């Protein structure tokens, strides 16, 4: 059998013979086997993980947007409630002030009526006392004069 000269050569620095072709063939077979047996499942897992991450990112972006909307709505409602509470507190203060003024006015009137009634009673009693005092004074003056000059 006769092989071409470039397939069988003497040992030199570079031997391009059948061994080189066999090694190249084995390398390509190993590369293809590695790609399909090892890299393909890993690649599929990486793609599945990337899809999972992308889906969770979309979900989190949606929930973040929905949460932001809810927080905005809650802040708006809280501000409305605060305004309503302020209005109610002001209204209650005005009512309390009005009722306080009415109570003070009523108490002042009652005190004035009581003081005038007390003053009238005091005047009547003092007049009665002075009239009794005058009679008693006359009685004591007569008794004194009678005892002194007799």
C-alpha beads as a LAMMPS data file, in Angstrom:
LAMMPS data file: protein, C-alpha beads

150 atoms
149 bonds

1 atom types
1 bond types

-500.0 500.0 xlo xhi
-500.0 500.0 ylo yhi
-500.0 500.0 zlo zhi

Masses

1 110.0

Atoms # bond

1 1 1 0.000 0.000 0.000
2 1 1 1.188 3.311 -0.894
3 1 1 0.363 6.381 1.256
4 1 1 0.824 9.872 0.077
5 1 1 4.061 11.393 1.238
6 1 1 2.522 14.083 3.409
7 1 1 0.700 11.401 5.462
8 1 1 3.796 9.446 6.284
9 1 1 6.922 11.421 6.860
10 1 1 10.049 11.195 8.835
11 1 1 10.289 12.706 12.273
12 1 1 10.763 16.373 11.931
13 1 1 9.816 19.414 13.922
14 1 1 6.226 19.197 12.724
15 1 1 4.847 15.798 11.755
16 1 1 1.621 16.190 9.862
17 1 1 0.694 12.556 9.454
18 1 1 -2.294 10.371 10.259
19 1 1 -1.811 10.876 13.976
20 1 1 -2.458 14.574 13.566
21 1 1 -5.652 13.904 11.629
22 1 1 -6.761 11.287 14.164
23 1 1 -6.171 13.709 17.046
24 1 1 -8.049 16.452 15.190
25 1 1 -10.950 14.078 14.574
26 1 1 -10.998 12.972 18.205
27 1 1 -10.893 16.634 19.295
28 1 1 -13.948 17.471 17.171
29 1 1 -15.799 14.372 18.384
30 1 1 -14.967 15.287 21.996
31 1 1 -15.993 18.911 21.396
32 1 1 -19.350 17.855 19.932
33 1 1 -19.917 15.287 22.705
34 1 1 -19.032 17.852 25.361
35 1 1 -21.322 20.439 23.776
36 1 1 -24.310 18.130 23.647
37 1 1 -23.725 16.099 26.802
38 1 1 -22.417 18.741 29.211
39 1 1 -22.821 22.249 27.881
40 1 1 -26.337 21.795 26.544
41 1 1 -27.922 20.889 29.937
42 1 1 -25.966 23.638 31.676
43 1 1 -27.012 26.092 28.981
44 1 1 -30.644 24.984 29.355
45 1 1 -30.412 25.447 33.134
46 1 1 -28.915 28.913 32.650
47 1 1 -31.706 29.835 30.211
48 1 1 -34.367 28.487 32.608
49 1 1 -32.778 30.422 35.483
50 1 1 -32.642 33.590 33.357
51 1 1 -36.332 33.155 32.460
52 1 1 -37.173 32.586 36.139
53 1 1 -35.252 35.726 37.116
54 1 1 -36.885 37.740 34.325
55 1 1 -40.360 36.559 35.387
56 1 1 -39.678 37.367 39.047
57 1 1 -38.292 40.755 38.035
58 1 1 -41.519 41.475 36.132
59 1 1 -43.570 40.356 39.137
60 1 1 -41.530 42.462 41.535
61 1 1 -41.755 45.479 39.212
62 1 1 -45.541 45.036 39.066
63 1 1 -45.812 44.626 42.845
64 1 1 -43.526 47.595 43.370
65 1 1 -45.684 49.730 41.088
66 1 1 -48.889 48.474 42.760
67 1 1 -47.361 49.044 46.204
68 1 1 -46.285 52.522 45.213
69 1 1 -49.823 53.263 44.024
70 1 1 -51.230 51.906 47.294
71 1 1 -48.804 53.972 49.352
72 1 1 -49.707 57.058 47.335
73 1 1 -53.416 56.365 47.887
74 1 1 -52.849 55.787 51.606
75 1 1 -50.917 59.041 51.930
76 1 1 -53.715 60.872 50.120
77 1 1 -56.342 59.273 52.395
78 1 1 -54.256 60.057 55.476
79 1 1 -54.032 63.704 54.421
80 1 1 -57.793 63.803 53.878
81 1 1 -58.344 62.257 57.318
82 1 1 -55.942 64.751 58.881
83 1 1 -57.801 67.647 57.237
84 1 1 -61.133 66.216 58.441
85 1 1 -59.770 65.759 61.979
86 1 1 -58.490 69.333 61.959
87 1 1 -61.889 70.572 60.786
88 1 1 -63.704 68.515 63.431
89 1 1 -61.315 69.714 66.158
90 1 1 -61.843 73.336 65.137
91 1 1 -65.609 72.821 65.087
92 1 1 -65.504 71.151 68.501
93 1 1 -63.361 73.968 69.894
94 1 1 -65.805 76.566 68.570
95 1 1 -68.749 74.659 70.075
96 1 1 -66.885 74.281 73.377
97 1 1 -66.014 77.992 73.385
98 1 1 -69.623 78.889 72.645
99 1 1 -70.900 76.563 75.365
100 1 1 -68.292 77.899 77.778
101 1 1 -69.416 81.460 77.074
102 1 1 -73.048 80.408 77.602
103 1 1 -72.138 78.671 80.868
104 1 1 -70.181 81.700 82.070
105 1 1 -73.039 84.028 81.138
106 1 1 -75.597 81.771 82.850
107 1 1 -73.420 81.465 85.971
108 1 1 -72.913 85.232 86.026
109 1 1 -76.669 85.825 85.812
110 1 1 -77.335 83.280 88.559
111 1 1 -74.652 84.871 90.748
112 1 1 -76.088 88.344 90.152
113 1 1 -79.588 87.100 91.007
114 1 1 -78.269 85.328 94.115
115 1 1 -76.283 88.400 95.191
116 1 1 -79.252 90.721 94.702
117 1 1 -81.523 88.321 96.611
118 1 1 -78.864 88.039 99.330
119 1 1 -78.547 91.840 99.419
120 1 1 -82.333 92.236 99.748
121 1 1 -82.451 89.657 102.524
122 1 1 -79.525 91.342 104.247
123 1 1 -81.226 94.740 103.982
124 1 1 -84.476 93.352 105.399
125 1 1 -82.701 91.564 108.247
126 1 1 -80.500 94.575 109.021
127 1 1 -83.594 96.830 109.044
128 1 1 -85.360 94.362 111.346
129 1 1 -82.257 94.166 113.530
130 1 1 -81.958 97.936 113.708
131 1 1 -85.640 98.270 114.535
132 1 1 -85.273 95.663 117.314
133 1 1 -82.074 97.350 118.413
134 1 1 -83.877 100.662 118.677
135 1 1 -86.548 99.124 120.888
136 1 1 -83.956 97.354 123.012
137 1 1 -81.863 100.532 123.212
138 1 1 -84.883 102.496 124.368
139 1 1 -85.655 99.802 126.937
140 1 1 -82.088 99.791 128.258
141 1 1 -81.893 103.575 128.221
142 1 1 -85.103 103.826 130.324
143 1 1 -83.864 101.130 132.676
144 1 1 -80.536 102.886 133.064
145 1 1 -82.104 106.253 133.606
146 1 1 -84.521 104.815 136.103
147 1 1 -81.844 103.134 138.126
148 1 1 -79.422 105.987 137.907
149 1 1 -81.811 108.726 139.094
150 1 1 -83.739 106.772 141.654

Bonds

1 1 1 2
2 1 2 3
3 1 3 4
4 1 4 5
5 1 5 6
6 1 6 7
7 1 7 8
8 1 8 9
9 1 9 10
10 1 10 11
11 1 11 12
12 1 12 13
13 1 13 14
14 1 14 15
15 1 15 16
16 1 16 17
17 1 17 18
18 1 18 19
19 1 19 20
20 1 20 21
21 1 21 22
22 1 22 23
23 1 23 24
24 1 24 25
25 1 25 26
26 1 26 27
27 1 27 28
28 1 28 29
29 1 29 30
30 1 30 31
31 1 31 32
32 1 32 33
33 1 33 34
34 1 34 35
35 1 35 36
36 1 36 37
37 1 37 38
38 1 38 39
39 1 39 40
40 1 40 41
41 1 41 42
42 1 42 43
43 1 43 44
44 1 44 45
45 1 45 46
46 1 46 47
47 1 47 48
48 1 48 49
49 1 49 50
50 1 50 51
51 1 51 52
52 1 52 53
53 1 53 54
54 1 54 55
55 1 55 56
56 1 56 57
57 1 57 58
58 1 58 59
59 1 59 60
60 1 60 61
61 1 61 62
62 1 62 63
63 1 63 64
64 1 64 65
65 1 65 66
66 1 66 67
67 1 67 68
68 1 68 69
69 1 69 70
70 1 70 71
71 1 71 72
72 1 72 73
73 1 73 74
74 1 74 75
75 1 75 76
76 1 76 77
77 1 77 78
78 1 78 79
79 1 79 80
80 1 80 81
81 1 81 82
82 1 82 83
83 1 83 84
84 1 84 85
85 1 85 86
86 1 86 87
87 1 87 88
88 1 88 89
89 1 89 90
90 1 90 91
91 1 91 92
92 1 92 93
93 1 93 94
94 1 94 95
95 1 95 96
96 1 96 97
97 1 97 98
98 1 98 99
99 1 99 100
100 1 100 101
101 1 101 102
102 1 102 103
103 1 103 104
104 1 104 105
105 1 105 106
106 1 106 107
107 1 107 108
108 1 108 109
109 1 109 110
110 1 110 111
111 1 111 112
112 1 112 113
113 1 113 114
114 1 114 115
115 1 115 116
116 1 116 117
117 1 117 118
118 1 118 119
119 1 119 120
120 1 120 121
121 1 121 122
122 1 122 123
123 1 123 124
124 1 124 125
125 1 125 126
126 1 126 127
127 1 127 128
128 1 128 129
129 1 129 130
130 1 130 131
131 1 131 132
132 1 132 133
133 1 133 134
134 1 134 135
135 1 135 136
136 1 136 137
137 1 137 138
138 1 138 139
139 1 139 140
140 1 140 141
141 1 141 142
142 1 142 143
143 1 143 144
144 1 144 145
145 1 145 146
146 1 146 147
147 1 147 148
148 1 148 149
149 1 149 150
